[in-house]
Amino acid sequence: MYRLRLFFPLLLLLTAALFPAVSQADDAATDAAQQTDAAPKVNAAVELPKMQKVLDKIKGQVSGQTNENQLTQLNEMALELSGNADTLAQALQPQRQQLDAQLAVLGPAPKADSGVKETPEVTRKRSSLEAQKGKLDDQIKQADGIKNSALMLSSQITNLRRDLMKTQLALNSGSILGPRFWAPLFVKQDLDNEKIDDFLQDLKDTAALSWEPGYRFGTIAWLLAAMLVMTLGRRYSEEFLAWISIHKMPEGRLRRSFLAAAIALTTLAAVVLTFNFTALAFARRDEVSGDVQDFVVSLVKLSVFCGLIAGLGRAFLSTRRPSWRLPAISNEVALALKPFPPITAALVFIFQTVENFNYTVGTSLNTTIFANGLTALLIGSTALAISMRTNRVRRRMVQEGSAPEVRSTLVGLIQMALTLTAVAILLSLIIGYVTLARFLSYEVVWCGILFGSFYFLSHLVNDGCESLFSVNSLTGRRLQTSLNIDERHLQQAATLLAALGKTLLIGFVALALLNGTFASSTPIELLQKAIEFWGGKGLESLNIVPAHMVNAIICLVVGIYVLRAVRRWLDNDFLPKTTMDAGMRVSLVTLFSNIGYVLVILLTLSIMGLQWNKLAWIVSALSVGIGFGLQEIVKNFISGLILLTERPVKVGDLVTISGIEGDIRRINVRATEIQLGDKSTVIVPNSQFISQNVRNATMGNAQGVVTITLTFPLNIDPVRVRELLLEVYNENERILDTPEPSVSFKDLTSQGIVLSVTGNVASQRQISGAKSDLLFDILTRLRKEGIVLSTPQTMIIERRQQMAEQAADPLP
């Protein structure tokens, strides 16, 4: 029953919200259909003069414009014109290519002395095509000229806006302590009063139109819907989302972040829907004047910011659910700051409404300055009061013996920046820089909205990714079971997605700070700007399109994955079934990988939009780098390619280089791995295999030679010893029959007879083992036959006993 009690009010709220949405969607669909039906075909001869007229019109308006909002609109018009001109130029390229193909079929005109004559029809056709091509080239050139002129005009407008802002910020309009500032309250402005009376009369007429007999019931219904949304709708929808957070969300930090985001969103939705319903109640008639409609639209846009201020404040403080509070704020500080979010939202709404009213009516400069100064005064005072009240509550807690929450350095810096900005606003008002104070006050509100939204959304993204890939959640267990991956990989995926989400949020905040301002950029407009930025708008001069960058990254990842898959297929499936040896297979796989990586990188650069004819600066930079610090790396890389292609050594060869002997296990791009006899590995740069002497013991399947040299006494029978040595060699299974083992008489010395026995084995790697076995057998057979090896001569010096005794007697 509790679920139903929460569900029905929420259903009522959504149903009430859908009525205007459906109506507006139908109207939008009808308008879009009419625009689609009425859209003419693109004709360069017609569109180019129109674009030129629009460009000239923008230039004429820019030259005499001093209003920042209108300059912003002109800048957007210039950028839109640049995009349209670029689209037109791109649309004309296929036609030009078609004409080039037709001219290529006809060929060039024959020379007069060539003796070749063509028919008049071919000549006339070529002349017609060349004329069309020349006209098309002129149109493309004109479109490019309009595009470049519009971009240059946009840059000039940006500079004008910057100069205008500097001028306004440096303009001293008088201190708020002087009588000039307060004059609009006491001095009668006839012109302003007349304009205000006219606009108030329009508002009264609008209210009267909404209360006519045919529309009275609808007005009452919309007002009741607004009241229900603001009271019951907000309350029950928040309770319903809180129930979902407690009972449906998995255990963890996601519950708190989801509830905080739900509080902010329900407050925002309630405020925005309330203002939309109120606007529909009074200004839905077609007879409403244009000024009133613009004023109502500005109020609806303003409700978005006020709803964000109130919603973020309620979610940030969370006084109703202290244990669910997301930031580390003590309950005393939260209760002390509770009135400030609605107060700030109300002040912003009231005074921004006054500013919109002045802009719509067109009041005098003094009245506008008075409204701006009063707005800055109250916002600056509120910001200073927030900081002072927070410090006072914390000091009282310390005096009472209760420790306040531990603040981070970032929180302290934010509070310090808020205090200094509030003091700067008040000082600017006192010394007379009202425009500067108004700018700072609106920037404080704008930064608070952006950073507050980023705080909650970043926590929501981080906690959501952590819960999604946690093995304790249902989704995490299903992912682990279906994909058969380790828990470590799930944690890596959660960290990667959270980092990606935070990066996107940071980019959106940076875009909003640079391109948006308070009360002039709604979230929908900021999202549209982000989408346009994603498509490369605003980065035309840099030739950078973020969407192409993402496509390039995707291509790089997919290319590396495909390359590794093909490499595994070659290494494990295809090449082992061929007659190639292991070294040749490894060389082919490594060479294929290197070429594949180069192709993937080139394809990635191409998708990014990097033109090959503009790579001169990259080549120049690489040549300089190679000349200084990369020459060794490049030398080793080229040497590695030579080793893989010429194959003087290959994987599995037994080589000796610089006193190091071992088997080649891997030839990499920069160095080669050699495994020694003790199973240790030596990394040798590839350039050493090219520049130094290398002994390849196994090149060409070379056989190994086992030679044992023995020294026998002079009294042995050489023939019998020779037969014995040959028998031992012939009986050993590793010794090859061809060539046959042999015994040679090496030397005859005073030490004895030196005999050398030689035999061949199949590989150099068998020499050590075969020699050891042969020595064991030879010594055993010699001992059985009673034959001993020659022993080295020793010299023993003996003294006579008499000489020793004489040496022992002392001298007289």
Secondary structure, DSSP 8 states (H G I E B T S, - for coil): -HHHHHHHHHHHHHHHHHHHHHHHHHHHHHHHHHHHHH-----HHHHHHHHHHHHHHHHHHHHT---HHHHHHHHHHHHHHHHHHHHHHHHHHHHHHHHHHHHHHH-S---GGG-----HHHHHHHHHHHHHHHHHHHHHHHHHHHHHHHHHHHHHHHHHHHHHHHHHHT-----TTSTTTTHHHHS--HHHHHHHHHHHHHHHHHHHHHTSTTTHHHHHHHHHHHHHIIIIIHHHHHHHHHHHHHHTS-SSTHHHHHHHHHHHHHHHHHHHHHHHHHHHHHH-STTS-HHHHHHHHHHHHHHHHHHHHHHHHHHHH-SS-GGG-SS---HHHHHHHTTHHHHHHHHHHHHHHHHHHHHHHT--HHHHHHHHHHHHHHHHHHHHHHHHHHHHHHHHHHHHT-------HHHHHHHHHHHHHHHHHHHHHHHT-HHHHHHHHHHHHHHHHHHHHHHHHHHHHHHHHHHHT-TTSHHHHHHHHHHT--HHHHHHHHHHHHHHHHHHHHHHHHHHHHH--TTT--HHHHHHHHHHHHTTTT-GGGT--HHHHHHHHHHHHHHHHHHHHHHHHIIIIIGGGSS--HHHHHHHHHHHHHHHHHHHHHHHHHHTT--GGG-HHHHHHHHHHIIIIIHHHHHHHHHHHHHHHH-SS-TT-EEEETTEEEEEEEE-SSEEEEE-TTS-EEEEEHHHHHHS--EETTTTS--EEEEEEEEE-TTS-HHHHHHHHHHHHHH-TTS-SSS--EEEEEEEETTEEEEEEEEEESSGGGHHHHHHHHHHHHHHHHHHHT--------------HHHHHHHHS---
